[in-house]
Amino acid sequence: MMPSHESDPCIKAPDAYKHHFRFHLPFAHLFSVFGDDWFSLKAEAFARFFGTPVFLVTQTVIVVVWIAINAMGTTKFDVYPFILLNLAFSLQAAYAAPLILLAQTRQADRDRVHAEADAMHREALAHASEQRELFASAQNDQLIELMQQNTQLTEITKQLSERIEQLTVEIHLKFMAKPIDPGTPLA
């Protein structure tokens, strides 16, 4: 018995399921905890930028230039102990920490959705594997039945062949026991 393909969603809509994120589609309606508006996306991008080498090198260059200019006395903008620089770092830290937490929360949401989609994918694979095993088992049972029928037919053919041979021998002996008259037609 062939398995029903009507219950398999991959066969119902093959075009929709060719995409490699097809198991993520059921979660497409979910939005991040903080939304997907302009501010959230920009805040996350900015938080991700905090960890890049470009940001770290740029910040280091700015701090070194700031300290060099103010330490040499070319300007009296922020003299030692660089209180304005400390204020800038405090302000940066005050905004960086929540932005980084925002980015981590959004990434955790994405990871959770991907994990659920992967679990659904594994379940779909397990179900497909189970269906293939059932189909193979049914085919195996059918093959065994066909082999038994073939064996029975072979035995019947052998019996009929033996019977035909026996009848042929009997007919041959009957004809050989009687003298054949050359003028008698064979019937």
C-alpha positions in Angstrom: 0.0 0.0 0.0 1.4 3.4 -1.0 1.6 6.1 1.7 -0.7 9.0 1.3 1.0 12.1 0.0 -1.9 14.3 0.9 -0.7 14.7 4.5 2.8 15.7 3.4 3.0 19.5 3.2 6.1 19.4 1.0 4.1 17.7 -1.7 1.1 19.9 -1.4 3.0 23.2 -2.1 6.4 22.3 -3.5 7.3 25.9 -4.5 6.6 27.3 -1.1 8.8 24.6 0.5 11.9 24.9 -1.7 13.2 27.9 0.2 15.8 26.9 2.7 14.0 28.7 5.5 10.7 26.9 4.9 10.5 25.7 8.5 11.0 29.3 9.7 7.9 30.5 7.8 5.4 29.6 10.6 7.4 32.0 12.9 7.4 34.9 10.4 4.5 36.6 12.2 6.5 36.9 15.4 8.2 40.2 16.1 11.0 40.9 18.4 10.3 41.9 22.0 11.5 45.5 21.1 9.8 45.5 17.7 11.3 45.9 14.2 10.9 49.6 13.9 13.6 52.1 12.8 14.9 52.8 16.3 15.2 49.1 17.3 17.0 48.2 14.1 19.4 51.2 14.3 20.0 50.6 18.0 20.9 47.0 17.4 23.2 47.9 14.5 24.9 50.5 16.7 25.3 48.0 19.5 26.8 45.5 17.1 29.2 48.2 15.9 30.5 48.6 19.5 32.3 45.3 19.2 34.0 45.8 15.9 37.7 46.5 15.5 36.9 49.7 13.5 35.1 51.2 16.6 37.8 50.1 19.0 40.7 51.5 16.9 38.8 54.7 16.1 37.9 55.3 19.8 41.6 54.6 20.8 42.9 57.1 18.2 40.4 59.7 19.4 41.3 59.2 23.1 45.1 59.3 22.4 44.7 62.5 20.3 42.4 64.0 23.0 44.9 63.3 25.7 47.9 64.4 23.6 46.3 67.8 22.7 45.2 68.5 26.2 48.3 67.2 27.9 50.7 69.3 25.7 48.8 72.4 26.7 47.8 73.4 23.1 44.3 73.8 24.4 42.7 74.3 27.8 39.5 72.4 26.7 39.9 69.4 29.0 43.0 69.6 31.2 44.3 66.8 33.5 42.5 64.8 35.0 40.4 64.9 31.8 37.0 65.2 33.5 35.2 65.8 30.2 36.8 62.7 28.7 35.6 60.7 31.8 32.1 62.2 31.3 32.1 61.1 27.6 33.1 57.6 28.6 30.4 57.5 31.3 27.8 58.7 28.8 29.0 56.1 26.3 28.8 53.3 28.9 25.4 54.5 30.0 24.0 54.1 26.4 26.2 51.2 25.4 25.0 48.8 28.1 21.3 49.0 27.3 22.0 48.9 23.5 24.1 45.8 24.0 21.4 44.2 26.1 18.9 45.1 23.4 21.0 43.4 20.8 21.5 40.3 22.9 17.7 40.1 23.6 16.9 40.4 20.0 19.6 37.8 19.1 18.2 35.4 21.8 14.7 35.8 20.3 16.1 34.9 16.8 18.0 32.0 18.3 14.8 30.7 20.0 12.8 31.0 16.8 15.5 29.2 14.8 15.7 26.5 17.4 12.0 25.9 17.2 12.1 25.9 13.5 15.0 23.4 13.6 13.0 21.2 16.0 10.0 21.3 13.6 12.4 20.3 10.8 13.8 17.4 12.8 10.2 16.3 13.5 9.3 16.5 9.8 12.4 14.4 8.9 11.5 11.9 11.6 7.9 11.7 10.3 9.1 11.3 6.7 11.6 8.6 7.8 8.8 6.7 9.6 6.6 6.9 6.6 9.4 5.5 4.4 10.0 2.7 6.8 6.2 1.8 6.8 6.2 2.0 3.0 9.3 -0.3 2.8 7.8 -2.7 5.3 4.6 -2.9 3.2 6.6 -3.4 0.0 8.6 -6.1 1.8 5.4 -7.9 2.9 4.1 -7.7 -0.7 7.4 -9.0 -2.1 7.3 -12.0 0.3 3.7 -12.7 -0.7 4.6 -12.6 -4.4 7.6 -14.9 -3.8 5.3 -17.4 -2.1 2.8 -17.2 -5.0 5.7 -17.7 -7.4 6.9 -20.7 -5.4 3.4 -22.2 -5.5 3.1 -21.6 -9.3 6.5 -23.2 -9.8 5.4 -26.3 -7.9 2.2 -26.5 -9.9 4.1 -26.1 -13.1 6.5 -28.8 -12.0 3.6 -31.1 -11.2 1.9 -30.4 -14.5 5.1 -30.9 -16.4 5.6 -34.3 -14.6 2.0 -35.2 -15.4 2.5 -34.2 -19.1 5.7 -36.2 -19.2 3.9 -39.2 -17.7 1.0 -39.0 -20.2 3.4 -38.6 -23.0 5.2 -41.7 -22.0 1.9 -43.6 -21.7 0.7 -42.4 -25.1 4.1 -43.3 -26.6 3.9 -46.8 -25.0 0.4 -47.3 -26.4 1.4 -46.3 -29.9 4.6 -48.4 -29.7 2.8 -51.5 -28.5 0.4 -51.6 -31.5 1.9 -52.2 -34.9 1.3 -49.3 -37.1 -0.2 -50.0 -40.5 1.4 -47.9 -43.1 -1.9 -47.1 -44.8 -3.6 -46.0 -41.6 -3.9 -42.2 -41.3 -2.6 -40.7 -38.1 -5.3 -39.1 -36.1 
